[in-house]
Amino acid sequence: MVEIYVLRIGHRPGRDKRVTTHVGLVARAFGANGLILGDIVDEGVARSLRKISQLWGGLFDVVMGVNSVEYAKKWKHRGLVVHLTMYGLHVDDVIDEIRDSGKDLLIVVGAEKVPRIFYELADYNVAVGHQPHSEVAALAVFLDRYYKGVELHREFSGAKLTVIPTPRGKKVLRIDNRKNSDRHAKNGKACRDNNDYCRENDG
């Protein structure tokens, strides 16, 4: 199975903590295996992402402090390096080729100005559009195109919390006893009949 990791470069702890955390959240939710935080350690970002995985399930790696350039060079021995940039080739023109390669992917997303070497190291410089936009949006669109939307229906194993879809308000199933809660969820009664496992919030 293909593995996909996101390499976040140029992270500035005092300025980018929230956006970098969102890069990690999107990577996890949209099917990537982990986040690589290049050239720096930020325990705040790591804690936030690990807490999300503990509560909402699934395996998601967080690695920090690697040399970004050397990591990308080594990755090229096992797979493809894809750099997301508004200056690259349009995602619709290259996504099939990338997917059909069947190779592991390292997706590079920058914070500040991306050093030229990443444009040269990348097997693909890919744009989700040629207008200014967020790296978070670029990552979400790329992964969604890559997985053809299948990732949006993924189930995360070991979750302690899961959302019960509802047209209004918020319903979250708290899974303290997996077997019991699964039984109630299948009966469609998780939030009505089993309040030990559910938190409802209309706010």
N, C-alpha and C positions, 0 to 999 in steps of 0.2 A: 504494500500500500504506500502511496506517495506521502511523504512527510513535507509539511510546509512550515517554515519558521519566518518570523518577521524580525529583521534587523533594524532597530531604531538608532539612528546616528544623530549626533549634534545635540543631544539632550542637555538642557541647562536646568539643574535642579530648582533654582529659584524662580524660574519662569515657565518651564514646560511640564511641570509635574502633572497637572490635570490633563493636558492634551496627550502626553505619553501614556498615562493611565488609560485614556480612552482608546489609544492605538492598541493597547493590550486587550482591552475589553472587546473591541471589534475583532481582533485577531482570534480570540477564543470563541466568541459567539458565531463567527463566520467560518470556522473550520480549521484554523491553523493549529499547529501542535505546540507553539510556544513563542515567547518574545525574547529576543536577544538585545540587551541594552548595551550598546557599544561604548567603550572607552571611559565609562564612569559607573559608579555604584550609587544607586538611590534606593535605600531600603524602604522608603515610604511607598514608592511605586510598587516594589516587590510585595510588600505586605498587603497592599490593596488588592492586587491581582490574585495572590494566594488565598486571601480571605474569600474572594468571590468563588474560586474553585471549590473551597471547602464547603461553602453554603449551597452553591448551585450545581455542583457536581462536575465530573469530567476531569481528565488529566490535562494540565497545561503547564509547560515548563517556563520558568523565568530564570534567565542567565544574565549576569551583569559583569561589567568590567573587562570584557574581551577587547582585543585590538580589532577594530572594525575592518580595517583593510586586510589584515592577515586572515581574519575569519572568512571574509568573502573570497579571498584567494584559495583557501583550503576547501571551501564549499564547492568550488568549480570542479574539484576532482570527483564529487559525488552527485552533483546536480546542476541546476541552472540558477543564475543570479538574475533577478528581475528588479530593476530600479523603477519605482513609480515617480514620474516627473511629467509635468504638463508639456515638456518639450519633446517627449518621446513619440513613438508610433502609436496610433489609436488602438485602444484595447481590442476593439472589434476586428481589427485587421490581423492581430497576432495571437489572440487567446486560444483559438483552436490548435494552432501549431504548438503553443506552450503545453496545453493539456495533452495533446496526442504524443508528446515526447515521453510521457510517463516518468519523467525525472522528478526528484525532490526539488523543491523550490526554496530559495532564500529571497524574500521580498524586502528590499531596502526602502525605508521611508526616512526622510530627513526632517530635522527641526529647523535649524538655521540653514544658511547657504550650503549646499552639498558640494564637497570637494570634487574636482573634475575627475579624479581617479575612479570614482564610482560610475561615472558615465562610460568610462573606458573598460572597467572590469565587468560591467553588466553584460550578460548575454542578450538581454532585452531591456531597452529603455522604453517604458510603456506609459502612455497618457490615457486617463479616463475621459479627458477632454482637454482642449487647448486654451482654456480660460483659467485664471487664478482660482484655486480651490484648496480645501483642507486636505492634509495627508490622511486624516481619518476617513473622509469621504472617498478618497482615492483607493484606500485599502479595502473598504467595504464593497465598492463597485467591482474592483478587480476580483476579489474572492467570490463574490456572487456570480460574476461571469464565468469564473473558472469552474465552480461547482454546479452551475446551471440552476441555482436556487435550491438544490437538494439540502444544502447545509442548514437552511432555515427550519428544517423539520427534524434535525438531529436530536436524539435523546442523550442527556448527560447522565452517565451512571454515577451512583453514589450521592445523588443530590439530597440535601436536607430541606430545600425549598423548591417548589415548582409552581408556576402560574396556572391558575384555572381561567381560561379565556372567558371573558364576559363582555357584553356590549356596553356596559357602564360600570363605573367603580373599579375596585381592585379586589381580586381574590387570590390568595396565596396559600397553597397547601404546604403545611409544615410536616415533614416526614420524620417523625420520631420512631415510629414502628413501621418499617417498610411494608411488611406483609399485610398488616391491617389496613394501612392507608391505601395500598394498591387495590385492595378489595373494595374499599369505599369509593375510590376514584372510578373504578370500573362500573360501579353501580350508579355513578353520577350523583352521589350523595356526600361527597367529601366536605363541602362547605355547609350543607344543611344539617347533616346528621352527626358529624364527627368533629365537633368544634375544638377538640384537643389538637387536631392536626391542621386547623385552618385559621388564618387571620383575615378578617374582612375589613376593608377600609374604603369608605366612599370618598375620602378626601383626595 
